């Protein structure tokens, strides 16, 4: 697991906590957006590294 994956999971956890415990103030949904973005970015970077390693 790299830093992007860990931070994405942490942000999603904060979003879940904020949504269900604090009744989701508007800014808390930024954690959902950023968390998903970090997870997708980590998956793309992982696939790119695998493709480069396979090509050599």
Secondary structure, 3 states (H helix, E strand, C coil): CCHHHHHHHHHHHHHHHHHHHCCCCHHHHHHHHHHHHHHHHHHHHHHHHHHHHHHC
